[in-house]
């Protein structure tokens, strides 16, 4: 008899594919709404308040549910608050302009 013993085949010839990572959709939406809110607040008379508020809400939800996407939800929260602040400043300036124009008109 010989000393040769065949080795058994491996139990699984191929490694199983890793499960795909769940995409951080809340954080991505927060980032998009934050940027959109800043742009709308700057260029369309403070209309970026609602997208800014949505960015803040989605950012805080993303912070709780998607901690791995910290850069995106944090940027969404910051840009959301900036959009809200710019919108409020634009509204106050427009109200002041309308008030001054109304007070100086001669009827």
QUIZI-V254495 format. One record per pair of residues at least 4 apart in sequence whose ideal C-beta (glycine too) atoms are under 8 Angstrom apart, sorted by the first residue. I is the first residue (numbers start at 1). J is the second residue. Records with the same first field share a line. If there is no record, write none. Layout:
I=J + J
This chain:
9=13
12=16
23=28
24=28 + 62 + 66 + 68 + 69 + 72 + 73
25=29
26=30 + 58 + 59 + 61 + 62 + 65 + 66 + 73
27=31 + 58 + 59 + 62 + 66 + 69 + 72 + 73 + 76
28=32 + 69 + 72
29=33 + 54 + 58 + 76
30=34 + 54 + 55 + 56 + 58 + 59 + 61 + 62 + 72 + 73 + 75 + 76 + 77 + 80
31=35 + 55 + 72 + 73 + 75 + 76 + 79
32=36 + 55 + 76
33=37 + 51 + 52 + 54 + 55 + 58 + 76 + 80
34=38 + 51 + 52 + 55 + 59 + 75 + 76 + 77 + 78 + 79 + 80 + 82 + 83
35=39 + 79
36=40 + 48 + 51 + 55
37=41 + 48 + 49 + 50 + 51 + 52 + 53 + 54 + 55 + 79 + 80 + 82 + 83 + 84 + 87
38=42 + 48 + 52 + 79 + 82 + 83 + 86
39=43 + 48
40=44 + 47 + 48 + 51 + 83
41=46 + 47 + 48 + 49 + 52 + 83 + 84 + 86 + 87 + 90
42=48 + 86
44=48
45=90 + 94
46=86 + 87 + 88 + 89 + 90 + 91 + 94
47=87
48=52 + 83 + 84 + 86 + 87
49=53 + 83 + 84 + 87 + 88
50=54
51=55 + 80 + 83
52=56 + 79 + 80 + 81 + 82 + 83 + 84 + 87
53=57 + 80 + 84
54=58 + 80
55=59 + 76 + 77 + 79 + 80 + 83
56=60 + 76 + 77 + 80 + 81 + 84
57=61
58=62 + 73 + 76
59=63 + 73 + 74 + 76 + 77 + 80
60=64 + 73 + 77
61=65
62=66 + 69 + 72 + 73 + 76
63=67 + 70 + 73 + 74 + 77
66=73
69=73
70=74
71=75
72=76
73=77
74=78
75=79
76=80
77=81
78=82
79=83
80=84
81=85
82=86
83=87
84=88
85=89
86=90
87=91
88=92
89=93
90=94
91=95
92=96
93=97
94=98
95=99
96=100
97=101
98=102
99=103
100=104
101=105
